[in-house]
Amino acid sequence: MPSSDFRLCIFCRKLEPISAPCPVVQKAHSESKEPSFFEPEVQFNELGSLSTNDEKLLKELQAKPSSLCKRCTDYNPLRAFELSEPLPSGLLPEDDGGGFRDYFARLKPYELDLGELGSLSLCASCPFCRLIYRIMPTEGIRPDTKGMRLTPYRAYARHTGWEYLPEKTRAQSAIFLGLRHLSHIVHSIQVPLLFSDDEPGVQSPEMTGPAICLATEDAYTGRHEYNGRLVEPYVDFGLARNGLDVCWKNHKEYCLSTRPKELFTTKMIDVNERKVIPYPDGCEYVALSYTWGGVMPEEGALDKKTLPQTIEDSITVTKKLGKRYLWVDALCINQKPRDTLTAQEKAEKTQQLAMMDLIYQCSAVTLIALSGQNSNAGLCGVTRPREMQLQETINGRKLFTIPAVVEEEMAASVWDTRAWTFQEGMLSKRSLFFSDKQLGISCQRFGAPDAYDPSCYGHLSNRPMDSFRQLMNGFNLTDTKVSVTDSQRILLYAGLIMDYTCRQMSWPSDSLNACLGLLSALQRRLFPSGFEWGLPLRELPLTLGWSHDWQFPEPKLLHKDSPPWDIARPHRREGFPSWSWCGWEGHVTFGQTSLQDGSLVNAGKGRGGREVKSDMVPEFISCEGLKLTVKGYVAKFYIRTEPFSEAFFEKPKKDDEEPFGIVSERNFPHPYTLKTGEYECLVVERLRHTQEGRFIKDTVYGIVLDWKAGGKVAERRTFITVQSDVEFEKVRPVKREVQLE
């Protein structure tokens, strides 16, 4: 039977007769129901990436007679490449005078509406249908999804900071065809640059998913910049070196680091001799960032050539890049169980972990392994081939698919979920990202995959640095044009810790170890007084006001009778203090107190002309081991959690007795883990709201204390907010020294 009688099904990922309905879609329609409030919407996440069988199928179809189907003929994709003039959202005209509407009317002929996806028929004998099939999403799509359309866009829009490109370059940028859903709101997102007074911010990238492009030699006149390219199954390291050369030659003041003397205490792998040696003077080395996944090198594996594949491939890449030395944590840091280490070995290991910022910052390049679940996965494109790009010819012009931007592959990787890899990615000044589909090249000032024409590398060398890159770059804090405020410091610190605590680690004992390098970098630049168990308490004691974020657990973790907000409670980690985020599992937020927007108010205007003043913040006294001593206000009051969340001066004698305030826990609307009873709280901050000198309300943030036997030392139980139109002094808080463990 000819391939024109079959369709490529995006749900089954196989050929199906055009005359018969898809069984997956049929089943979905028969089982579909409106999701209730307590049930998550069912997604079709069983869909996967193209397998080797899919690649074989597409090649077989290409060997058979092919021609555009009626829908694709009417659409005429080459016309979109030649004539469309798409704009990124940051350049869209305003609607005054109908400019916005006119723009979309002009763009509409170059868009292809795919209709309801359950009814979409991609003809197996149509070359353009096969290209669409290749770039369709592989998860999270439903048969009843509507509004998906193929739309043209300028290739530069996929890059962060595209607005800094010359206008001529943007005007000559290649046209790509990508998928956009009607739910994708067109708006311009600008990320602020904390440490730049001269730069307003950076435009976010758009249309970052897989796309269809024209071969450079077949592109239309004036549309050659930023074109895609077909990559080989294995990495072209000559091309990789050329991309890195752009940085090594042009970004010396941004991407090169002076090697401090502490670095000389590290060890390196000599990839030629296959030995771990003390740091050689002046060596240029490559670093590796990867997912261990429980796979460790066996004793003598380096000499026996039985290393996990990712480490072995990194040795190969180091040689291909013309370097001799490689740093890998599994071999260059003592990995014996901590309880077997001598006191000196423990001290050396702690020192090495605390200088991870220097190790990754000073590397010539960091190899980042995005593929696989563990260190046996290897670096894709080194010893195992990368996924195919699909190429088709239409009216004599070659079209092919390009993968999503590297950042999307990174976000979907196991690597991006791990605690240890967070600081490794953040601290590296120059990186090569090895994914299943492409090689990403990135530094402080530019980034591009090898799936792009190398001619674009030069254009990408002037993007502004984000806040953390500016920090790592060592901006001059004495420069009169750059002033670093407490607000900026806390926004950067809080953002990093929030990202870090989202991640997973195999061993709870690594809660602090896995970010020591990050904290060292922050201490060198922004917090010279250092950290106490991850908190900058000497300078900003208000950071005691962290809390665990509200997140739904996995449905399987809920009891069948539990509502979705009945979440699993955070668990303590042994060996860490209760008053620090590192002493607990779970995602941390600094969304309470005046840390929530980085304002750290002393006085300011609130809504409705109200003045807001911050006070009652504890004073740091000392920290010895797990024991923290602060001087702050302690308040005792009664909390009734049912039927409402209310605070009383003492246990109410009547059911209708008026409370003095309303209580919430963490960022919940209710104190879920507290039972009705009397509690003592250490006040972290009070925000007093007044208007024309008249008291309006107090918002008090506090740590609920659990006193140990003897009542001299307390542990942190949870974090609450009390809002009251009664002045908080009426609770009679007492200022005293408090010891927390």
C-alpha positions in Angstrom: 0.0 0.0 0.0 1.5 3.5 -0.9 2.6 5.7 1.9 0.0 8.3 0.8 -2.6 6.1 2.4 -1.0 6.4 5.8 -0.5 9.2 8.3 2.2 9.7 10.9 0.5 9.7 14.3 1.9 12.1 16.9 0.2 10.1 19.7 1.2 6.6 18.7 4.5 7.6 17.1 3.9 5.2 14.2 2.2 4.9 10.8 -1.6 4.5 10.8 -4.1 4.1 8.0 -5.7 7.5 7.1 -9.1 5.8 6.9 -9.0 4.5 10.5 -9.1 6.5 13.8 -6.1 6.5 16.1 -6.7 4.0 19.0 -5.0 6.3 21.5 -7.2 9.2 20.6 -10.3 7.0 20.6 -9.5 5.7 24.1 -8.8 9.3 25.3 -12.2 10.4 24.1 -14.0 7.5 25.6 -12.3 8.0 29.0 -12.3 11.8 29.1 -14.1 13.6 31.8 -13.9 17.0 33.3 -11.2 17.1 36.0 -12.5 17.9 39.4 -10.9 20.3 41.8 -9.1 17.4 43.5 -7.9 15.7 40.4 -5.1 16.9 38.2 -5.8 17.2 34.5 -4.6 14.1 32.7 -1.7 14.8 30.3 -0.4 12.5 27.5 3.1 12.3 28.8 3.7 8.8 27.5 4.8 10.3 24.3 8.6 10.0 23.8 11.3 11.3 21.6 12.0 9.7 18.2 13.6 6.3 18.7 15.9 4.5 16.3 12.8 2.8 14.9 11.3 6.2 14.1 14.5 7.2 12.4 14.4 4.1 10.3 10.7 4.6 9.4 11.3 8.2 8.3 14.3 7.2 6.1 12.1 4.4 4.5 9.4 7.0 3.8 11.9 9.3 2.2 13.0 6.5 -0.2 9.4 6.3 -1.6 7.7 8.8 -3.9 6.9 12.0 -2.1 5.0 15.2 -2.8 3.3 17.9 -0.8 -0.2 17.2 0.4 -3.0 19.6 -0.4 -2.8 21.4 3.0 1.0 21.9 2.7 0.7 22.9 -1.0 -1.9 25.6 -0.1 0.3 26.8 2.7 3.5 26.9 0.6 6.2 26.9 3.2 8.8 28.4 0.9 6.7 31.5 0.6 6.9 31.9 4.4 10.7 31.6 4.2 10.9 34.2 1.4 8.3 36.8 2.2 7.3 36.8 5.8 8.5 39.7 8.0 7.9 38.4 11.6 8.9 40.5 14.7 9.7 39.4 18.2 7.3 40.6 20.9 9.7 43.3 22.0 9.4 45.0 18.7 5.6 44.6 18.0 3.8 47.8 17.2 1.4 49.3 19.7 -2.3 49.1 19.0 -2.7 52.8 18.6 -4.1 53.3 15.1 -4.5 49.5 14.6 -0.8 48.8 14.1 -0.8 45.7 16.3 -3.9 44.2 14.5 -2.5 45.1 11.1 0.8 43.3 11.9 -1.0 40.0 12.8 -3.2 40.4 9.7 0.0 40.6 7.6 1.5 37.6 9.3 -1.6 35.3 9.1 -1.0 34.1 5.5 2.4 32.7 6.6 1.0 30.7 9.5 -0.5 27.2 9.4 -3.2 26.4 11.9 -3.1 22.7 12.8 -6.6 22.5 14.2 -7.5 20.0 16.9 -4.5 17.8 17.4 -6.6 14.6 17.7 -7.8 15.2 14.1 -4.5 16.3 12.7 -3.4 14.1 9.8 0.3 14.3 8.8 0.6 12.6 5.5 3.4 10.0 5.4 4.2 10.8 1.8 4.4 14.6 2.3 7.9 15.9 3.0 6.6 19.0 4.8 4.2 16.9 7.0 7.2 14.8 8.0 9.1 17.9 9.1 6.1 19.0 11.2 5.9 15.5 12.7 9.6 15.8 13.7 9.2 19.0 15.6 5.8 18.2 17.3 5.9 18.2 21.2 6.6 14.8 22.7 4.8 15.4 26.0 2.0 17.3 27.6 -0.3 17.4 24.6 -3.9 16.3 24.4 -6.0 15.1 21.5 -8.5 18.0 22.2 -5.8 20.7 22.1 -6.6 23.5 19.7 -4.8 26.6 18.6 -1.4 25.0 17.7 0.0 26.7 14.6 3.2 26.7 12.6 4.5 30.3 12.5 7.6 32.0 11.1 10.0 34.0 13.3 13.4 35.5 13.0 16.1 33.1 14.3 17.8 35.7 16.5 14.7 35.8 18.8 15.8 32.4 20.3 18.7 34.1 22.0 18.8 36.0 25.3 19.7 39.6 24.8 18.9 39.7 21.1 18.0 43.4 21.3 21.8 44.1 21.6 22.4 42.8 18.1 22.9 45.4 15.3 19.6 46.2 13.5 21.2 45.2 10.2 22.0 41.8 11.6 18.4 41.3 12.9 17.0 42.4 9.5 19.1 39.8 7.7 18.4 37.0 10.2 17.1 33.7 8.8 13.5 32.7 9.0 12.6 29.7 11.1 9.2 27.9 11.3 8.2 26.8 14.8 5.1 25.8 16.7 3.2 28.3 18.8 0.0 27.8 20.8 -2.7 30.4 21.2 -2.2 30.3 24.9 1.3 31.7 24.4 0.7 35.3 25.4 2.7 37.7 23.3 4.5 40.0 25.6 7.9 41.3 26.2 9.7 40.0 29.3 12.8 42.0 30.3 15.1 40.5 33.0 16.7 43.3 35.1 20.4 43.5 35.6 21.0 44.1 39.3 24.5 45.5 39.1 24.2 47.7 36.0 23.0 51.3 36.3 23.5 51.8 32.6 21.6 48.7 31.3 17.8 48.4 31.6 17.8 44.6 31.3 17.8 41.8 28.8 14.9 40.6 26.6 13.9 37.0 27.2 14.3 34.5 24.3 11.2 33.4 22.3 10.2 30.4 20.1 12.9 28.2 21.8 11.5 24.8 20.7 12.4 22.6 17.7 12.1 24.4 14.4 12.3 24.0 10.6 14.9 26.0 8.6 16.3 26.4 5.2 19.8 25.2 4.4 22.2 28.2 4.3 23.0 27.7 0.6 19.3 27.7 -0.2 18.3 30.6 2.0 16.7 33.6 0.2 18.6 36.8 -0.4 19.2 38.9 2.8 18.1 36.0 5.1 21.4 34.2 5.9 22.4 35.3 9.4 21.7 32.9 12.3 20.8 30.0 10.0 20.8 26.5 11.3 23.0 23.7 10.1 22.9 19.9 10.0 25.2 18.4 12.6 27.1 15.1 12.2 26.3 12.1 14.5 29.6 12.8 16.3 30.9 16.2 17.5 33.2 18.2 15.2 35.8 19.3 17.8 37.3 21.7 15.3 34.1 23.6 15.2 33.9 23.4 19.1 37.4 24.9 19.3 36.5 27.7 16.9 33.5 28.6 19.1 35.6 28.6 22.2 38.3 30.7 20.5 35.8 33.5 20.1 35.8 33.7 23.9 39.5 32.9 24.6 40.6 35.7 22.2 38.0 38.4 22.8 36.7 38.1 26.4 39.8 38.2 28.5 38.5 40.8 30.8 35.2 38.9 31.3 35.9 35.2 31.0 39.4 34.6 32.2 40.2 34.2 35.9 43.4 34.9 37.8 44.4 31.6 39.4 44.6 32.2 43.2 47.1 30.3 45.3 44.4 28.1 46.9 43.9 26.4 43.5 47.4 25.0 43.8 46.2 22.7 46.5 44.0 20.8 44.1 44.7 17.6 42.2 44.4 17.0 38.5 44.1 14.1 36.1 47.0 14.0 33.6 45.0 12.6 30.6 48.1 11.6 28.7 49.7 9.6 31.6 46.2 8.6 33.1 47.4 9.6 36.6 46.0 11.9 39.4 48.8 14.4 40.2 49.2 17.5 42.3 48.2 20.7 40.5 51.0 21.5 37.9 52.2 25.1 37.8 50.3 27.2 35.2 48.2 24.3 33.9 45.1 24.9 31.8 42.6 22.3 32.8 39.1 21.1 31.8 36.5 20.4 34.5 33.6 18.0 34.3 30.0 18.5 35.6 27.8 15.4 35.4 25.2 13.3 37.2 26.7 10.5 39.3 23.5 8.6 39.7 25.2 6.2 42.2 27.9 5.1 39.8 31.3 5.6 41.2 34.7 4.6 39.7 36.1 1.4 41.1 39.5 1.3 42.7 42.2 1.7 40.0 39.7 2.4 37.2 41.7 5.2 35.8 44.7 2.9 35.2 42.6 -0.1 34.1 40.5 2.1 31.7 37.3 0.9 33.4 36.0 4.4 34.3 32.3 5.2 34.0 31.7 6.2 30.4 31.1 9.9 31.1 34.4 10.3 32.8 36.2 8.3 30.1 34.6 10.5 27.4 35.7 13.6 29.2 39.3 12.4 28.9 38.8 12.0 25.2 37.3 15.5 24.9 40.1 17.0 26.9 42.6 15.6 24.4 40.4 16.8 21.4 40.5 20.3 22.8 44.3 20.2 23.0 44.4 20.2 26.8 46.3 17.8 29.1 44.7 18.2 32.5 41.2 17.3 33.7 39.4 17.9 37.0 36.7 15.4 38.0 35.4 15.4 41.6 35.1 11.6 41.8 38.9 11.2 41.2 40.3 14.6 42.4 38.5 14.8 45.8 38.8 12.1 48.5 35.6 10.1 48.2 36.2 7.7 51.1 33.3 7.6 53.7 33.6 10.5 56.0 33.8 8.4 59.1 36.9 6.7 57.7 38.8 9.9 57.1 41.5 11.2 59.4 41.2 14.7 60.9 43.6 16.0 58.3 41.8 14.3 55.4 38.5 15.8 56.6 40.0 19.2 56.7 41.4 18.9 53.2 38.1 17.7 51.8 36.2 20.5 53.5 38.7 23.0 52.0 38.3 21.5 48.5 34.5 21.6 48.7 34.6 25.3 49.8 36.8 26.2 46.8 34.5 24.7 44.1 33.9 28.2 42.9 37.6 28.7 42.1 37.9 25.2 40.5 35.0 25.8 38.1 35.6 29.5 37.5 39.3 29.0 36.6 38.8 26.0 34.3 39.6 26.6 30.6 36.1 25.1 30.0 33.6 22.9 31.8 32.1 19.9 30.1 28.5 19.5 31.1 26.8 16.1 30.5 23.1 16.7 30.0 22.3 13.1 28.8 21.4 10.1 30.8 20.6 9.2 34.4 24.1 8.4 35.7 27.8 8.6 34.9 27.7 5.6 32.6 25.6 7.6 30.1 28.7 9.1 28.4 28.9 12.4 26.5 26.6 12.2 23.6 28.4 12.7 20.3 31.7 11.4 21.6 31.3 7.6 21.8 27.6 7.3 20.8 25.8 9.2 18.0 23.4 12.1 18.5 19.7 12.1 17.5 19.0 12.7 13.9 17.8 15.9 12.3 15.3 15.3 9.5 16.2 16.8 6.0 13.7 17.1 3.1 13.8 18.7 -0.3 10.9 20.8 -1.5 11.0 22.4 -5.0 14.8 22.0 -5.1 15.5 23.6 -1.7 16.7 21.7 1.3 14.8 22.1 4.6 15.7 20.4 7.8 14.8 20.4 11.5 16.9 21.9 14.3 16.5 21.0 18.0 15.2 23.2 20.8 17.7 25.6 22.3 20.2 24.0 24.7 18.5 25.7 27.7 15.3 23.6 27.0 17.3 20.4 26.9 19.0 21.4 30.1 15.7 22.1 31.8 14.5 18.6 30.9 17.7 16.9 32.0 18.4 15.0 35.2 21.6 17.1 35.5 19.4 20.2 36.1 17.6 18.5 39.0 20.7 17.7 41.0 22.0 19.8 43.9 25.7 19.4 43.2 25.4 20.4 39.5 23.7 23.7 40.4 26.8 25.5 41.5 28.9 23.8 38.9 26.8 25.3 36.1 26.5 28.7 37.8 30.2 29.1 38.6 31.7 28.0 35.2 32.7 30.9 33.0 33.0 28.8 29.9 31.0 25.6 29.1 30.4 22.9 26.6 26.9 21.3 27.0 26.6 17.8 25.6 23.0 16.9 24.9 21.4 14.1 22.9 20.9 16.4 19.9 23.6 19.1 19.9 26.7 20.6 21.5 26.1 24.0 23.2 28.9 26.5 23.5 28.6 29.1 26.2 30.5 31.8 28.1 29.8 35.0 30.0 29.2 36.9 26.8 27.8 34.5 24.2 26.1 31.2 23.7 25.3 29.1 20.6 24.9 25.4 19.7 26.7 23.6 17.0 23.3 23.3 15.3 23.8 26.9 14.2 26.0 28.2 11.4 29.3 29.3 13.0 29.1 32.7 11.3 26.7 33.7 14.1 29.4 33.3 16.9 30.8 36.8 16.3 27.4 38.5 16.6 26.7 36.8 19.9 29.8 38.1 21.7 28.3 41.2 23.2 25.3 40.2 25.2 25.2 41.8 28.7 25.9 39.6 31.6 23.1 38.6 34.0 23.4 39.5 37.7 25.3 36.4 38.8 27.7 36.6 35.9 28.4 40.2 36.8 29.1 39.1 40.4 31.4 36.3 39.3 33.1 38.7 36.9 34.3 40.7 39.9 32.6 44.0 39.1 34.3 46.9 40.9 32.3 47.5 44.1 34.1 50.9 44.6 33.0 52.1 41.2 30.9 55.2 41.7 28.6 54.1 38.9 27.8 50.9 40.6 26.3 50.8 44.0 25.3 47.5 45.6 22.4 47.8 47.9 21.1 45.4 50.6 18.1 44.8 48.3 20.3 43.7 45.4 22.4 41.5 47.7 19.4 39.7 49.2 17.6 39.3 45.9 20.6 37.6 44.4 21.2 35.4 47.5 17.6 34.5 47.9 17.1 33.6 44.3 20.1 31.3 44.3 19.1 29.5 47.5 15.5 29.1 46.2 16.8 27.5 43.1 19.3 25.3 44.9 16.7 23.9 47.5 14.5 22.8 44.6 17.1 20.2 43.7 17.7 16.7 44.7 20.6 15.1 46.5 21.4 11.4 47.2 22.8 12.1 50.7 21.1 14.6 53.1 24.5 15.1 54.7 25.5 17.0 51.5 22.8 19.7 52.2 25.5 22.4 52.7 28.5 20.8 51.0 26.8 20.9 47.6 26.6 24.7 47.7 29.8 25.7 49.6 31.4 26.9 46.4 28.5 29.1 45.7 28.5 30.5 49.2 32.3 31.1 48.9 31.7 33.1 45.7 29.0 35.2 47.4 31.2 35.8 50.4 34.1 37.0 48.2 31.9 39.5 46.4 28.9 40.5 48.5 28.9 39.0 52.0 32.4 39.6 53.5 31.3 38.5 57.0 30.5 35.1 55.7 27.6 32.7 56.4 26.4 30.7 59.4 25.1 27.4 58.1 24.2 29.0 54.8 22.6 32.2 56.2 24.4 35.7 56.1 23.2 36.4 59.7 26.1 38.7 60.7 25.0 41.2 58.1 21.4 40.3 57.5 19.8 38.6 60.5 16.4 39.1 58.7 17.3 36.0 56.6 16.2 33.9 59.5 12.8 34.6 57.9 13.1 31.8 55.3 10.2 29.3 55.1 9.3 26.2 53.1 7.3 26.9 50.0 3.8 25.6 49.5 3.9 22.9 46.8 1.5 20.1 46.0 3.0 16.7 46.5 2.8 13.9 44.0 -0.7 12.5 44.0 0.6 9.1 45.1 1.9 10.6 48.3 -1.6 11.9 49.3 -4.0 9.8 51.3 -7.1 9.0 49.3 -9.2 11.1 51.6 -6.7 14.0 51.7 -7.3 17.3 49.9 -4.5 18.5 47.7 -3.4 21.2 50.1 -2.7 18.6 52.8 1.0 18.5 51.9 3.8 16.3 53.2 5.5 18.1 56.1 9.2 19.1 55.7 11.6 16.6 57.2 14.6 17.4 59.4 18.1 16.6 58.4 20.3 15.2 61.1 23.5 17.0 61.9 22.2 20.5 60.9 20.6 23.2 62.9 16.8 23.6 62.8 17.1 27.4 62.3 18.8 27.1 58.9 17.2 26.0 55.6 20.0 23.4 55.3 18.6 21.5 58.3 15.4 20.6 56.4 14.3 18.9 53.2 12.2 20.9 50.8 12.0 24.0 48.6 12.8 27.2 50.5 11.3 30.6 49.8 12.2 34.0 51.1 8.7 35.2 50.1 7.8 36.4 53.6 9.0 39.5 55.5 10.3 42.5 53.6 12.7 40.0 51.9 9.9 39.2 49.5 10.7 42.0 47.1 14.2 42.8 48.3 13.0 46.1 49.7 14.4 45.6 53.3 12.3 48.6 54.2 13.2 51.0 57.0 10.5 53.3 55.9 8.5 53.6 52.7 5.1 54.2 51.1 2.7 51.3 50.9 -0.6 51.0 49.1 -3.1 53.8 49.6 -0.4 56.2 50.8 0.4 54.2 53.9 3.8 54.3 55.4 5.5 51.0 56.2 8.3 50.7 58.8 10.4 47.6 59.6 11.5 46.9 63.2 11.9 44.1 65.8 14.6 42.3 63.7 16.8 40.1 65.9 20.4 41.0 66.5 23.1 38.4 65.8 25.2 37.6 68.9 27.2 34.4 68.1 27.2 31.0 66.4 29.1 28.1 67.9 28.6 24.8 66.3 24.9 24.2 65.9 24.0 26.8 68.5 22.9 30.3 67.4 22.5 33.1 69.9 20.4 36.1 68.9 18.8 39.0 70.8 15.3 39.5 69.8 11.6 39.8 70.8 9.9 36.7 72.1 6.1 36.8 72.2 3.7 34.2 73.8 0.1 33.9 72.6 -2.7 31.4 71.9 -3.5 30.1 68.4 -6.8 28.6 67.6 -6.7 26.8 64.3 -10.4 25.7 64.0 -12.6 26.9 62.5 -10.4 29.9 61.6 -6.7 30.8 62.0 -6.8 33.2 64.9 -4.4 34.6 67.5 -5.5 35.5 71.1 -3.6 37.1 74.0 -4.6 34.0 76.0 -6.8 31.0 75.7 -10.3 32.3 74.9 -13.0 31.7 77.5 -15.8 32.0 75.0 -16.2 30.8 71.5 -17.2 34.3 70.3 -14.2 36.0 71.9 -12.5 38.4 69.5 -8.9 37.5 68.4 -6.2 40.1 68.2 -4.9 38.8 64.8 -5.1 36.3 62.0 -2.4 33.6 61.7 -1.0 31.9 58.6 1.8 29.4 58.4 4.7 29.6 55.9 3.0 30.9 52.7 -0.2 29.0 53.4 -3.5 30.7 54.2 -3.8 28.6 57.4 -1.5 27.1 60.1 -1.7 23.5 58.8 0.9 21.8 61.0 0.0 23.6 64.3 -2.6 22.4 66.6 -4.7 24.7 68.7 -2.7 25.8 71.8 -0.3 28.3 73.3 3.0 29.1 71.5 6.1 31.2 71.9 7.6 32.9 68.8 10.8 34.6 68.1 9.9 37.7 66.1 11.9 38.0 62.9 10.4 41.3 61.8 7.4 43.6 62.3 6.1 45.7 59.5 4.1 48.6 61.0 1.6 50.3 58.6 0.5 53.8 59.5 -1.2 56.6 57.6 -0.6 60.3 58.5 0.9 59.1 61.8 -2.2 57.0 62.6 -1.7 53.2 63.3 -3.4 51.0 60.7 -2.0 47.5 61.3 1.0 45.3 62.3 2.2 42.4 60.3 4.5 40.2 62.4 6.7 37.4 61.1 8.0 34.9 63.6 9.6 31.5 64.2 7.5 29.1 66.4 9.8 27.8 69.1 10.0 24.3 70.6 11.9 24.5 73.8 14.2 21.7 74.8 14.3 20.2 78.3 15.3 22.9 80.7 13.9 25.7 78.5 17.2 27.3 77.7 17.6 26.2 74.1 14.9 26.0 71.4 14.4 24.5 68.0 12.6 26.1 65.1 9.3 24.4 64.5 7.7 26.4 61.7 7.3 30.0 60.4 4.1 32.0 60.9 2.7 35.4 60.0 0.3 37.3 62.3 -1.7 40.2 60.9 -3.4 42.4 63.4 -5.2 45.7 63.6 -4.1 45.7 67.3 -0.7 47.1 68.1 1.6 44.1 68.7 3.0 45.6 71.9 -0.2 44.6 73.6 1.0 41.0 73.3 3.8 42.1 75.6 6.8 40.8 73.7 10.0 40.5 75.7 13.4 41.4 74.3 15.9 38.8 75.4 18.7 36.5 74.3 17.5 33.3 72.6 19.6 30.2 71.8 18.5 28.1 68.9 19.8 24.7 67.7 
